Amino acid sequence: MINKGDALQSLRPGAEWVLRGDDLEWLDKTQTQPTDAEIDAEVTRLQADYDAKEYQRNRAPEYPTLADFADAYYWAQKGDNTLMDAYVSKCDAVKVKYPKPE
């Protein structure tokens, strides 16, 4: 869940501020404090972006490992594509299970 702190970091990278509950104390002397409307809009934008990438988070733990890829690549260079074909098939299965939204 995206929160006000995430929005502040996105809107004003490196700014100095303290958030106590929902109360914001702006400490930064060089960057202006964003308005509540700007903060709310950024929370909404960041949450939508996070939600849209759920398929990526679901795919990651199910993909075969890079060690599997390295082994498959090695053998493919030797002319044996068996492991590479299996590696690609596993990747394709994960992509089908968690499709990228249109």
DSSP file (Angstrom, degrees, kcal/mol; ACC not computed):
  #  RESIDUE AA STRUCTURE BP1 BP2  ACC     N-H-->O    O-->H-N    N-H-->O    O-->H-N    TCO  KAPPA ALPHA  PHI   PSI    X-CA   Y-CA   Z-CA
    1    1 A M              0   0    0      0, 0.0     2,-0.2     0, 0.0    46,-0.0   0.000 360.0 360.0 360.0 126.6    0.0    0.0    0.0
    2    2 A I        -     0   0    0     41,-0.1     2,-0.2     4,-0.0    45,-0.1  -0.565 360.0-170.2 -77.7 139.5    1.4    3.3   -1.1
    3    3 A N     >  -     0   0    0     -2,-0.2     4,-1.9     1,-0.0     3,-0.2  -0.674  39.4 -90.1-126.3-179.0    1.4    6.0    1.6
    4    4 A K  H  > S+     0   0    0      1,-0.2     4,-2.5    -2,-0.2     5,-0.2   0.856 122.8  56.1 -60.6 -38.3    1.9    9.7    2.1
    5    5 A G  H  > S+     0   0    0      2,-0.2     4,-2.2     1,-0.2    -1,-0.2   0.893 105.9  50.9 -62.4 -40.5    5.6    9.2    2.9
    6    6 A D  H  > S+     0   0    0     -3,-0.2     4,-1.9     1,-0.2    -1,-0.2   0.914 111.0  49.2 -62.0 -42.5    6.1    7.4   -0.5
    7    7 A A  H  X S+     0   0    0     -4,-1.9     4,-2.8     1,-0.2     5,-0.2   0.905 109.8  51.0 -64.8 -41.9    4.4   10.3   -2.3
    8    8 A L  H  X S+     0   0    0     -4,-2.5     4,-2.7     1,-0.2    -1,-0.2   0.911 110.0  49.4 -62.6 -42.4    6.6   12.8   -0.5
    9    9 A Q  H  < S+     0   0    0     -4,-2.2    -1,-0.2     1,-0.2    -2,-0.2   0.865 114.3  46.2 -64.4 -35.5    9.8   11.0   -1.5
   10   10 A S  H  < S+     0   0    0     -4,-1.9    -2,-0.2    -5,-0.2    -1,-0.2   0.905 117.2  42.1 -72.9 -42.4    8.6   10.8   -5.1
   11   11 A L  H  < S+     0   0    0     -4,-2.8    -2,-0.2     1,-0.2    -3,-0.2   0.881 130.8  21.5 -73.5 -39.3    7.5   14.4   -5.3
   12   12 A R  S >< S-     0   0    0     -4,-2.7     3,-2.2    -5,-0.2    -1,-0.2  -0.629  80.3-158.7-133.5  74.3   10.5   16.0   -3.5
   13   13 A P  T 3  S+     0   0    0      0, 0.0     3,-0.1     0, 0.0    -3,-0.1  -0.271  79.6   9.4 -56.4 133.1   13.5   13.6   -3.6
   14   14 A G  T 3  S+     0   0    0      1,-0.2    -5,-0.1    -5,-0.1     0, 0.0   0.428  92.5 144.8  80.0  -1.4   15.9   14.3   -0.8
   15   15 A A    <   -     0   0    0     -3,-2.2     2,-0.6    -7,-0.2    -1,-0.2  -0.298  49.8-122.1 -68.8 155.5   13.7   16.8    1.0
   16   16 A E        +     0   0    0     15,-0.1    11,-1.8    -3,-0.1    12,-1.7  -0.883  50.6 133.7-102.6 124.9   13.7   17.0    4.7
   17   17 A W  E     -A   26   0A   0     -2,-0.6     2,-0.4     9,-0.2     9,-0.2  -0.977  41.6-136.8-160.4 163.0   10.4   16.4    6.5
   18   18 A V  E     -A   25   0A   0      7,-2.4     7,-3.1    -2,-0.3     2,-0.6  -0.998  11.5-159.7-130.1 134.5    8.9   14.5    9.4
   19   19 A L  E     -A   24   0A   0     -2,-0.4     2,-0.7     5,-0.2     5,-0.2  -0.962   7.2-176.3-117.0 117.1    5.6   12.7    9.2
   20   20 A R  E >  S-A   23   0A   0      3,-3.0     3,-2.4    -2,-0.6     2,-0.6  -0.910  70.5 -51.9-113.7 103.0    3.9   12.0   12.5
   21   21 A G  T 3  S-     0   0    0     -2,-0.7    -2,-0.0     1,-0.3     0, 0.0  -0.594 122.3 -26.2  66.2-116.1    0.8    9.9   11.7
   22   22 A D  T 3  S+     0   0    0     -2,-0.6     2,-0.5    -3,-0.1    -1,-0.3   0.354 116.2 106.2-107.5   2.3   -0.8   12.1    9.0
   23   23 A D  E <   -A   20   0A   0     -3,-2.4    -3,-3.0     2,-0.0     2,-0.5  -0.745  57.0-155.1 -90.5 123.3    0.7   15.3   10.2
   24   24 A L  E     -A   19   0A   0     -2,-0.5     2,-0.6    -5,-0.2    -5,-0.2  -0.838   9.1-167.5-101.1 127.6    3.5   16.7    8.0
   25   25 A E  E     -A   18   0A   0     -7,-3.1    -7,-2.4    -2,-0.5     2,-0.6  -0.965  16.3-147.8-111.9 114.5    6.2   18.9    9.4
   26   26 A W  E     +A   17   0A   0     -2,-0.6    -9,-0.2    -9,-0.2     7,-0.1  -0.729  27.4 164.9 -87.5 119.9    8.2   20.4    6.5
   27   27 A L        +     0   0    0    -11,-1.8   -10,-0.2    -2,-0.6    -1,-0.2   0.555  36.2 113.1-108.3 -14.8   11.8   21.0    7.4
   28   28 A D        -     0   0    0    -12,-1.7     5,-0.1     1,-0.1   -13,-0.1  -0.384  43.1-169.2 -71.4 135.8   13.4   21.5    4.0
   29   29 A K  S    S+     0   0    0     -2,-0.1    -1,-0.1     1,-0.1     3,-0.1   0.568  84.2  41.2 -97.8 -12.7   14.7   25.0    3.2
   30   30 A T  S    S+     0   0    0      1,-0.1     2,-0.4     2,-0.0    -1,-0.1   0.755 106.8  57.7-108.0 -30.7   15.3   24.5   -0.5
   31   31 A Q  S    S-     0   0    0    -15,-0.1     2,-0.2   -19,-0.1    -1,-0.1  -0.828  81.9-121.5-104.7 141.6   12.3   22.6   -1.7
   32   32 A T        -     0   0    0     -2,-0.4    -3,-0.1     1,-0.1   -17,-0.0  -0.479  31.2-104.5 -78.9 150.0    8.8   23.8   -1.4
   33   33 A Q        -     0   0    0     -2,-0.2    -1,-0.1    -5,-0.1     2,-0.1  -0.556  36.9-121.8 -72.5 131.3    6.2   21.7    0.5
   34   34 A P        -     0   0    0      0, 0.0    -1,-0.1     0, 0.0     2,-0.0  -0.397  29.3-108.6 -70.6 152.9    3.8   20.0   -1.9
   35   35 A T     >  -     0   0    0      1,-0.1     4,-2.4    -2,-0.1     5,-0.2  -0.320  26.0-109.7 -74.2 163.3    0.1   20.7   -1.4
   36   36 A D  H  > S+     0   0    0      1,-0.2     4,-2.8     2,-0.2     5,-0.2   0.880 121.9  53.9 -59.8 -37.4   -2.3   18.1    0.0
   37   37 A A  H  > S+     0   0    0      2,-0.2     4,-2.4     1,-0.2    -1,-0.2   0.905 108.3  48.6 -64.4 -41.3   -3.8   17.8   -3.4
   38   38 A E  H  > S+     0   0    0      2,-0.2     4,-2.1     1,-0.2    -2,-0.2   0.910 113.1  47.9 -63.5 -42.0   -0.4   17.1   -5.0
   39   39 A I  H  X S+     0   0    0     -4,-2.4     4,-2.5     2,-0.2    -2,-0.2   0.935 112.4  48.0 -64.9 -46.9    0.3   14.5   -2.3
   40   40 A D  H  X S+     0   0    0     -4,-2.8     4,-2.2     1,-0.2    -2,-0.2   0.906 112.0  49.9 -61.0 -42.1   -3.0   12.8   -2.8
   41   41 A A  H  X S+     0   0    0     -4,-2.4     4,-2.4     1,-0.2    -1,-0.2   0.881 111.0  49.5 -64.3 -38.1   -2.6   12.8   -6.5
   42   42 A E  H  X S+     0   0    0     -4,-2.1     4,-3.0     2,-0.2     5,-0.3   0.881 108.2  52.7 -70.6 -37.4    0.9   11.3   -6.2
   43   43 A V  H  X S+     0   0    0     -4,-2.5     4,-2.4     2,-0.2    -2,-0.2   0.938 112.0  46.8 -59.0 -45.9   -0.4    8.6   -3.8
   44   44 A T  H  X S+     0   0    0     -4,-2.2     4,-2.2     2,-0.2    -2,-0.2   0.916 114.0  47.1 -62.5 -44.6   -3.1    7.7   -6.4
   45   45 A R  H  X S+     0   0    0     -4,-2.4     4,-2.2     2,-0.2    -2,-0.2   0.932 114.0  46.5 -63.8 -47.1   -0.5    7.7   -9.2
   46   46 A L  H  X S+     0   0    0     -4,-3.0     4,-2.6     1,-0.2    -1,-0.2   0.886 112.3  50.7 -64.5 -39.1    2.0    5.6   -7.4
   47   47 A Q  H  X S+     0   0    0     -4,-2.4     4,-2.9    -5,-0.3    -1,-0.2   0.909 110.0  49.9 -65.8 -41.1   -0.7    3.1   -6.2
   48   48 A A  H  X S+     0   0    0     -4,-2.2     4,-2.2     2,-0.2    -2,-0.2   0.905 112.0  48.2 -63.0 -41.2   -1.9    2.7   -9.8
   49   49 A D  H  X S+     0   0    0     -4,-2.2     4,-0.9     2,-0.2    -2,-0.2   0.921 112.8  48.3 -64.4 -44.0    1.6    2.1  -11.0
   50   50 A Y  H >< S+     0   0    0     -4,-2.6     3,-0.8     1,-0.2    -2,-0.2   0.929 112.7  47.9 -61.2 -46.5    2.2   -0.5   -8.2
   51   51 A D  H >< S+     0   0    0     -4,-2.9     3,-1.5     1,-0.2     4,-0.2   0.877 106.8  57.0 -63.3 -38.1   -1.1   -2.3   -9.0
   52   52 A A  H 3< S+     0   0    0     -4,-2.2     3,-0.4     1,-0.3    -1,-0.2   0.719 105.4  52.5 -67.0 -20.6   -0.3   -2.4  -12.7
   53   53 A K  T XX S+     0   0    0     -4,-0.9     4,-1.6    -3,-0.8     3,-0.6   0.190  72.4 108.7-101.8  16.1    3.0   -4.2  -12.0
   54   54 A E  H <> S+     0   0    0     -3,-1.5     4,-2.3     1,-0.2     5,-0.2   0.886  74.1  60.2 -58.8 -38.5    1.5   -7.0   -9.9
   55   55 A Y  H 3> S+     0   0    0     -3,-0.4     4,-2.1    -4,-0.2    -1,-0.2   0.861 102.9  52.2 -59.2 -35.2    2.1   -9.5  -12.7
   56   56 A Q  H <> S+     0   0    0     -3,-0.6     4,-2.1     2,-0.2    -1,-0.2   0.914 109.5  48.0 -67.0 -42.3    5.8   -8.7  -12.5
   57   57 A R  H  < S+     0   0    0     -4,-1.6    -2,-0.2     1,-0.2    -1,-0.2   0.859 113.3  48.7 -67.0 -33.9    5.9   -9.4   -8.8
   58   58 A N  H  < S+     0   0    0     -4,-2.3     4,-0.4    -5,-0.2    -1,-0.2   0.870 112.5  48.0 -71.8 -36.6    4.0  -12.6   -9.3
   59   59 A R  H >X S+     0   0    0     -4,-2.1     3,-1.9    -5,-0.2     4,-1.2   0.908  95.4  73.7 -69.4 -42.7    6.3  -13.8  -12.1
   60   60 A A  G >< S+     0   0    0     -4,-2.1     3,-0.7     1,-0.3    -1,-0.2   0.829  97.2  43.5 -48.1 -51.3    9.6  -13.1  -10.4
   61   61 A P  G 34 S+     0   0    0      0, 0.0    -1,-0.3     0, 0.0    -2,-0.1   0.695 114.5  52.2 -72.7 -13.1    9.7  -16.0   -7.9
   62   62 A E  G <4 S+     0   0    0     -3,-1.9    -2,-0.2    -4,-0.4    -3,-0.1   0.597  83.9 100.9 -98.3 -12.0    8.4  -18.5  -10.5
   63   63 A Y  S << S-     0   0    0     -4,-1.2     3,-0.1    -3,-0.7    28,-0.1  -0.398  84.8-100.5 -67.1 149.5   10.9  -17.9  -13.2
   64   64 A P        -     0   0    0      0, 0.0    -1,-0.1     0, 0.0    -2,-0.1  -0.311  50.3 -93.6 -64.0 159.0   13.8  -20.4  -13.5
   65   65 A T     >  -     0   0    0      1,-0.1     4,-1.7    -3,-0.1     5,-0.1  -0.205  21.4-116.7 -75.0 163.5   17.0  -19.2  -12.0
   66   66 A L  H  > S+     0   0    0      1,-0.2     4,-2.9     2,-0.2     5,-0.2   0.798 117.8  60.5 -67.4 -28.5   19.9  -17.5  -13.7
   67   67 A A  H  > S+     0   0    0      2,-0.2     4,-2.3     1,-0.2    -1,-0.2   0.898 103.4  50.5 -64.1 -39.0   22.0  -20.5  -12.8
   68   68 A D  H  > S+     0   0    0      2,-0.2     4,-2.5     1,-0.2    -2,-0.2   0.913 111.3  48.7 -62.1 -42.0   19.6  -22.6  -14.9
   69   69 A F  H  X S+     0   0    0     -4,-1.7     4,-3.2     2,-0.2     5,-0.2   0.933 109.4  51.5 -63.1 -45.6   19.9  -20.1  -17.7
   70   70 A A  H  X S+     0   0    0     -4,-2.9     4,-2.5     1,-0.2    -2,-0.2   0.911 112.1  46.4 -59.6 -42.7   23.7  -20.2  -17.5
   71   71 A D  H  X S+     0   0    0     -4,-2.3     4,-2.3     2,-0.2    -1,-0.2   0.925 113.9  48.0 -65.2 -44.2   23.8  -24.0  -17.7
   72   72 A A  H  X S+     0   0    0     -4,-2.5     4,-2.2     1,-0.2    12,-0.4   0.904 112.2  49.8 -63.4 -40.7   21.3  -24.0  -20.6
   73   73 A Y  H  X S+     0   0    0     -4,-3.2     4,-2.2     2,-0.2    -2,-0.2   0.920 108.7  52.6 -64.0 -44.8   23.3  -21.4  -22.4
   74   74 A Y  H  X S+     0   0    0     -4,-2.5     4,-0.9    -5,-0.2    -2,-0.2   0.949 113.3  42.9 -55.3 -51.3   26.6  -23.3  -21.9
   75   75 A W  H  <>S+     0   0    0     -4,-2.3     5,-2.6     1,-0.2     3,-0.3   0.835 109.9  56.9 -69.3 -31.1   25.1  -26.5  -23.4
   76   76 A A  H ><5S+     0   0    0     -4,-2.2     3,-1.5     1,-0.2    -1,-0.2   0.879 103.4  54.5 -65.4 -36.1   23.4  -24.6  -26.2
   77   77 A Q  H 3<5S+     0   0    0     -4,-2.2    -1,-0.2     1,-0.3    -2,-0.2   0.754 105.5  53.9 -67.1 -23.2   26.8  -23.2  -27.2
   78   78 A K  T 3<5S-     0   0    0     -4,-0.9    -1,-0.3    -3,-0.3    -2,-0.2   0.409 128.8 -99.8 -88.9   0.5   27.9  -26.9  -27.4
   79   79 A G  T < 5S+     0   0    0     -3,-1.5     2,-0.8     1,-0.2    -3,-0.2   0.421  90.3 115.9  99.1  -2.1   25.1  -27.7  -29.7
   80   80 A D      < +     0   0    0     -5,-2.6     3,-0.3    -6,-0.1     4,-0.3  -0.875  32.6 174.0-105.0 105.2   22.6  -29.2  -27.2
   81   81 A N     >  +     0   0    0     -2,-0.8     4,-3.0     1,-0.2     5,-0.3   0.335  50.1 103.7 -91.1   6.4   19.5  -27.0  -27.0
   82   82 A T  H  > S+     0   0    0      1,-0.2     4,-1.9     2,-0.2    -1,-0.2   0.933  85.3  40.5 -56.1 -51.6   17.6  -29.4  -24.7
   83   83 A L  H  > S+     0   0    0     -3,-0.3     4,-2.5     1,-0.2    -1,-0.2   0.867 115.4  51.6 -68.5 -35.7   18.1  -27.3  -21.5
   84   84 A M  H  > S+     0   0    0    -12,-0.4     4,-2.7    -4,-0.3     5,-0.2   0.911 109.0  50.6 -67.7 -41.0   17.6  -24.0  -23.3
   85   85 A D  H  X S+     0   0    0     -4,-3.0     4,-2.1     1,-0.2    -1,-0.2   0.907 112.4  47.3 -61.2 -41.1   14.3  -25.2  -24.8
   86   86 A A  H  X S+     0   0    0     -4,-1.9     4,-2.3    -5,-0.3    -2,-0.2   0.897 111.1  51.6 -66.5 -40.7   13.2  -26.3  -21.3
   87   87 A Y  H  X S+     0   0    0     -4,-2.5     4,-2.2     2,-0.2    -2,-0.2   0.941 111.6  46.1 -60.8 -48.5   14.3  -23.0  -19.8
   88   88 A V  H  X S+     0   0    0     -4,-2.7     4,-2.8     1,-0.2    -1,-0.2   0.887 110.6  53.9 -63.3 -39.4   12.3  -21.0  -22.4
   89   89 A S  H  X S+     0   0    0     -4,-2.1     4,-2.2    -5,-0.2    -1,-0.2   0.902 108.4  49.2 -62.0 -41.7    9.3  -23.3  -21.9
   90   90 A K  H  X S+     0   0    0     -4,-2.3     4,-1.8     2,-0.2    -2,-0.2   0.916 112.0  48.4 -64.4 -42.4    9.3  -22.6  -18.2
   91   91 A C  H  X S+     0   0    0     -4,-2.2     4,-2.2     1,-0.2    -2,-0.2   0.930 111.3  50.3 -62.2 -45.1    9.6  -18.8  -18.8
   92   92 A D  H  X S+     0   0    0     -4,-2.8     4,-2.1     1,-0.2    -1,-0.2   0.889 107.6  53.9 -60.9 -39.6    6.7  -19.0  -21.3
   93   93 A A  H  X S+     0   0    0     -4,-2.2     4,-2.3     1,-0.2    -1,-0.2   0.891 108.7  48.7 -63.1 -39.5    4.6  -20.9  -18.8
   94   94 A V  H  X S+     0   0    0     -4,-1.8     4,-2.3     2,-0.2    -1,-0.2   0.911 110.2  51.6 -66.1 -41.7    5.1  -18.2  -16.2
   95   95 A K  H  < S+     0   0    0     -4,-2.2    -2,-0.2     1,-0.2    -1,-0.2   0.865 111.6  47.1 -64.0 -35.8    4.2  -15.5  -18.7
   96   96 A V  H  < S+     0   0    0     -4,-2.1    -1,-0.2     1,-0.2    -2,-0.2   0.902 111.4  51.1 -70.2 -41.1    1.0  -17.4  -19.6
   97   97 A K  H  < S+     0   0    0     -4,-2.3    -2,-0.2     1,-0.3    -1,-0.2   0.878 124.6  27.9 -64.2 -38.4    0.1  -17.9  -15.9
   98   98 A Y  S  < S-     0   0    0     -4,-2.3    -1,-0.3    -5,-0.1   -39,-0.1  -0.726  88.1-165.3-124.6  79.3    0.6  -14.2  -15.1
   99   99 A P        -     0   0    0      0, 0.0    -3,-0.1     0, 0.0   -44,-0.1  -0.276  26.5-108.0 -68.3 150.7   -0.1  -12.3  -18.3
  100  100 A K        -     0   0    0     -5,-0.1   -47,-0.1     1,-0.1   -48,-0.0  -0.622  42.1-111.5 -73.8 130.0    0.8   -8.7  -18.8
  101  101 A P              0   0    0      0, 0.0    -1,-0.1     0, 0.0    -3,-0.0  -0.296 360.0 360.0 -63.6 149.4   -2.3   -6.5  -18.7
  102  102 A E              0   0    0     -3,-0.0    -2,-0.0     0, 0.0     0, 0.0   0.454 360.0 360.0 -77.3 360.0   -3.3   -4.8  -21.9
